[in-house]
Amino acid sequence: MAKNALLEIKRSLEPHVGQKIMLRANGGRRKTIERSGVLEETYPSVFIVKLDEEQHAFKRVSYSYSDILTQSVEVTVCNDDGQVQITYIQH
């Protein structure tokens, strides 16, 4: 069951490769980390985000699809004008 859910999350992110996204990640100890960047690539187990350079020390970050499944990461895909297109979060 979980493997199908992970595959479904991967398939739903694939069409958005190259688009701007916003990430909200659990940073531990009641901290939430918010980052923005471009969805660069999807792989079988992880997806890569190229971060906006002026805002972050790291150039790229990767998250697993299970991070979305376990609600550790929330991904919001944005249009070119910055408006929210769709949010990926498991309930």
Biotite code that builds the C-alpha atoms (Angstrom):
import biotite.structure as struc

atoms = struc.array([
    struc.Atom([0.000, 0.000, 0.000], chain_id="A", res_id=1, res_name="MET", atom_name="CA", element="C"),
    struc.Atom([2.727, 2.506, 0.959], chain_id="A", res_id=2, res_name="ALA", atom_name="CA", element="C"),
    struc.Atom([4.749, 1.699, -2.158], chain_id="A", res_id=3, res_name="LYS", atom_name="CA", element="C"),
    struc.Atom([1.761, 2.604, -4.338], chain_id="A", res_id=4, res_name="ASN", atom_name="CA", element="C"),
    struc.Atom([1.340, 5.875, -2.431], chain_id="A", res_id=5, res_name="ALA", atom_name="CA", element="C"),
    struc.Atom([5.004, 6.764, -2.973], chain_id="A", res_id=6, res_name="LEU", atom_name="CA", element="C"),
    struc.Atom([4.716, 5.996, -6.687], chain_id="A", res_id=7, res_name="LEU", atom_name="CA", element="C"),
    struc.Atom([1.593, 8.149, -6.896], chain_id="A", res_id=8, res_name="GLU", atom_name="CA", element="C"),
    struc.Atom([3.406, 11.073, -5.238], chain_id="A", res_id=9, res_name="ILE", atom_name="CA", element="C"),
    struc.Atom([6.337, 10.689, -7.665], chain_id="A", res_id=10, res_name="LYS", atom_name="CA", element="C"),
    struc.Atom([4.026, 10.600, -10.679], chain_id="A", res_id=11, res_name="ARG", atom_name="CA", element="C"),
    struc.Atom([2.157, 13.674, -9.489], chain_id="A", res_id=12, res_name="SER", atom_name="CA", element="C"),
    struc.Atom([5.410, 15.656, -9.141], chain_id="A", res_id=13, res_name="LEU", atom_name="CA", element="C"),
    struc.Atom([6.955, 14.613, -12.484], chain_id="A", res_id=14, res_name="GLU", atom_name="CA", element="C"),
    struc.Atom([4.864, 16.980, -14.681], chain_id="A", res_id=15, res_name="PRO", atom_name="CA", element="C"),
    struc.Atom([6.087, 19.930, -12.583], chain_id="A", res_id=16, res_name="HIS", atom_name="CA", element="C"),
    struc.Atom([9.823, 19.459, -13.231], chain_id="A", res_id=17, res_name="VAL", atom_name="CA", element="C"),
    struc.Atom([11.232, 22.874, -14.107], chain_id="A", res_id=18, res_name="GLY", atom_name="CA", element="C"),
    struc.Atom([8.540, 24.796, -12.238], chain_id="A", res_id=19, res_name="GLN", atom_name="CA", element="C"),
    struc.Atom([8.963, 27.022, -9.193], chain_id="A", res_id=20, res_name="LYS", atom_name="CA", element="C"),
    struc.Atom([7.991, 25.380, -5.913], chain_id="A", res_id=21, res_name="ILE", atom_name="CA", element="C"),
    struc.Atom([7.799, 26.315, -2.257], chain_id="A", res_id=22, res_name="MET", atom_name="CA", element="C"),
    struc.Atom([8.898, 23.810, 0.379], chain_id="A", res_id=23, res_name="LEU", atom_name="CA", element="C"),
    struc.Atom([7.821, 23.740, 3.994], chain_id="A", res_id=24, res_name="ARG", atom_name="CA", element="C"),
    struc.Atom([9.877, 21.200, 5.919], chain_id="A", res_id=25, res_name="ALA", atom_name="CA", element="C"),
    struc.Atom([9.893, 20.066, 9.514], chain_id="A", res_id=26, res_name="ASN", atom_name="CA", element="C"),
    struc.Atom([13.202, 21.263, 10.964], chain_id="A", res_id=27, res_name="GLY", atom_name="CA", element="C"),
    struc.Atom([12.821, 19.530, 14.311], chain_id="A", res_id=28, res_name="GLY", atom_name="CA", element="C"),
    struc.Atom([12.279, 21.060, 17.735], chain_id="A", res_id=29, res_name="ARG", atom_name="CA", element="C"),
    struc.Atom([9.157, 22.885, 16.582], chain_id="A", res_id=30, res_name="ARG", atom_name="CA", element="C"),
    struc.Atom([11.010, 24.624, 13.759], chain_id="A", res_id=31, res_name="LYS", atom_name="CA", element="C"),
    struc.Atom([9.621, 24.888, 10.259], chain_id="A", res_id=32, res_name="THR", atom_name="CA", element="C"),
    struc.Atom([11.953, 25.606, 7.355], chain_id="A", res_id=33, res_name="ILE", atom_name="CA", element="C"),
    struc.Atom([10.518, 27.365, 4.308], chain_id="A", res_id=34, res_name="GLU", atom_name="CA", element="C"),
    struc.Atom([12.472, 27.331, 1.048], chain_id="A", res_id=35, res_name="ARG", atom_name="CA", element="C"),
    struc.Atom([11.786, 28.228, -2.547], chain_id="A", res_id=36, res_name="SER", atom_name="CA", element="C"),
    struc.Atom([13.372, 26.959, -5.720], chain_id="A", res_id=37, res_name="GLY", atom_name="CA", element="C"),
    struc.Atom([12.834, 24.972, -8.899], chain_id="A", res_id=38, res_name="VAL", atom_name="CA", element="C"),
    struc.Atom([11.916, 21.298, -9.021], chain_id="A", res_id=39, res_name="LEU", atom_name="CA", element="C"),
    struc.Atom([14.990, 20.092, -10.880], chain_id="A", res_id=40, res_name="GLU", atom_name="CA", element="C"),
    struc.Atom([14.611, 16.314, -11.178], chain_id="A", res_id=41, res_name="GLU", atom_name="CA", element="C"),
    struc.Atom([12.635, 13.337, -9.939], chain_id="A", res_id=42, res_name="THR", atom_name="CA", element="C"),
    struc.Atom([14.330, 10.017, -9.286], chain_id="A", res_id=43, res_name="TYR", atom_name="CA", element="C"),
    struc.Atom([12.877, 6.668, -8.149], chain_id="A", res_id=44, res_name="PRO", atom_name="CA", element="C"),
    struc.Atom([13.293, 7.465, -4.439], chain_id="A", res_id=45, res_name="SER", atom_name="CA", element="C"),
    struc.Atom([13.974, 11.206, -4.179], chain_id="A", res_id=46, res_name="VAL", atom_name="CA", element="C"),
    struc.Atom([13.323, 14.550, -5.840], chain_id="A", res_id=47, res_name="PHE", atom_name="CA", element="C"),
    struc.Atom([15.865, 17.368, -6.209], chain_id="A", res_id=48, res_name="ILE", atom_name="CA", element="C"),
    struc.Atom([15.133, 21.066, -5.727], chain_id="A", res_id=49, res_name="VAL", atom_name="CA", element="C"),
    struc.Atom([17.522, 23.770, -6.929], chain_id="A", res_id=50, res_name="LYS", atom_name="CA", element="C"),
    struc.Atom([17.157, 26.545, -4.366], chain_id="A", res_id=51, res_name="LEU", atom_name="CA", element="C"),
    struc.Atom([17.042, 30.261, -5.068], chain_id="A", res_id=52, res_name="ASP", atom_name="CA", element="C"),
    struc.Atom([20.691, 31.241, -4.634], chain_id="A", res_id=53, res_name="GLU", atom_name="CA", element="C"),
    struc.Atom([20.239, 34.597, -2.932], chain_id="A", res_id=54, res_name="GLU", atom_name="CA", element="C"),
    struc.Atom([18.191, 33.124, -0.087], chain_id="A", res_id=55, res_name="GLN", atom_name="CA", element="C"),
    struc.Atom([20.032, 29.917, 0.859], chain_id="A", res_id=56, res_name="HIS", atom_name="CA", element="C"),
    struc.Atom([23.554, 28.694, 1.540], chain_id="A", res_id=57, res_name="ALA", atom_name="CA", element="C"),
    struc.Atom([22.922, 25.374, -0.233], chain_id="A", res_id=58, res_name="PHE", atom_name="CA", element="C"),
    struc.Atom([22.397, 25.163, -3.981], chain_id="A", res_id=59, res_name="LYS", atom_name="CA", element="C"),
    struc.Atom([20.384, 21.922, -4.057], chain_id="A", res_id=60, res_name="ARG", atom_name="CA", element="C"),
    struc.Atom([18.415, 19.845, -1.589], chain_id="A", res_id=61, res_name="VAL", atom_name="CA", element="C"),
    struc.Atom([16.808, 16.452, -1.952], chain_id="A", res_id=62, res_name="SER", atom_name="CA", element="C"),
    struc.Atom([13.811, 14.954, -0.226], chain_id="A", res_id=63, res_name="TYR", atom_name="CA", element="C"),
    struc.Atom([12.271, 11.522, -0.445], chain_id="A", res_id=64, res_name="SER", atom_name="CA", element="C"),
    struc.Atom([8.672, 10.935, -1.429], chain_id="A", res_id=65, res_name="TYR", atom_name="CA", element="C"),
    struc.Atom([8.164, 9.369, 1.986], chain_id="A", res_id=66, res_name="SER", atom_name="CA", element="C"),
    struc.Atom([8.860, 12.825, 3.482], chain_id="A", res_id=67, res_name="ASP", atom_name="CA", element="C"),
    struc.Atom([5.656, 14.009, 1.803], chain_id="A", res_id=68, res_name="ILE", atom_name="CA", element="C"),
    struc.Atom([3.828, 10.843, 2.846], chain_id="A", res_id=69, res_name="LEU", atom_name="CA", element="C"),
    struc.Atom([4.827, 11.285, 6.502], chain_id="A", res_id=70, res_name="THR", atom_name="CA", element="C"),
    struc.Atom([4.029, 15.008, 6.414], chain_id="A", res_id=71, res_name="GLN", atom_name="CA", element="C"),
    struc.Atom([7.639, 16.046, 7.054], chain_id="A", res_id=72, res_name="SER", atom_name="CA", element="C"),
    struc.Atom([7.605, 18.098, 3.837], chain_id="A", res_id=73, res_name="VAL", atom_name="CA", element="C"),
    struc.Atom([4.852, 20.084, 2.131], chain_id="A", res_id=74, res_name="GLU", atom_name="CA", element="C"),
    struc.Atom([5.417, 20.990, -1.530], chain_id="A", res_id=75, res_name="VAL", atom_name="CA", element="C"),
    struc.Atom([3.521, 23.819, -3.199], chain_id="A", res_id=76, res_name="THR", atom_name="CA", element="C"),
    struc.Atom([3.842, 24.270, -6.969], chain_id="A", res_id=77, res_name="VAL", atom_name="CA", element="C"),
    struc.Atom([3.602, 27.893, -8.125], chain_id="A", res_id=78, res_name="CYS", atom_name="CA", element="C"),
    struc.Atom([2.675, 29.418, -11.483], chain_id="A", res_id=79, res_name="ASN", atom_name="CA", element="C"),
    struc.Atom([5.028, 31.799, -13.302], chain_id="A", res_id=80, res_name="ASP", atom_name="CA", element="C"),
    struc.Atom([3.395, 34.781, -11.586], chain_id="A", res_id=81, res_name="ASP", atom_name="CA", element="C"),
    struc.Atom([3.906, 33.241, -8.130], chain_id="A", res_id=82, res_name="GLY", atom_name="CA", element="C"),
    struc.Atom([0.332, 32.127, -7.568], chain_id="A", res_id=83, res_name="GLN", atom_name="CA", element="C"),
    struc.Atom([-0.251, 28.757, -5.928], chain_id="A", res_id=84, res_name="VAL", atom_name="CA", element="C"),
    struc.Atom([-1.114, 26.093, -8.469], chain_id="A", res_id=85, res_name="GLN", atom_name="CA", element="C"),
    struc.Atom([-1.279, 22.955, -6.308], chain_id="A", res_id=86, res_name="ILE", atom_name="CA", element="C"),
    struc.Atom([-0.097, 21.780, -2.901], chain_id="A", res_id=87, res_name="THR", atom_name="CA", element="C"),
    struc.Atom([1.133, 18.263, -2.174], chain_id="A", res_id=88, res_name="TYR", atom_name="CA", element="C"),
    struc.Atom([0.476, 17.226, 1.401], chain_id="A", res_id=89, res_name="ILE", atom_name="CA", element="C"),
    struc.Atom([-0.828, 13.918, 2.689], chain_id="A", res_id=90, res_name="GLN", atom_name="CA", element="C"),
    struc.Atom([-3.781, 13.910, 5.084], chain_id="A", res_id=91, res_name="HIS", atom_name="CA", element="C"),
])
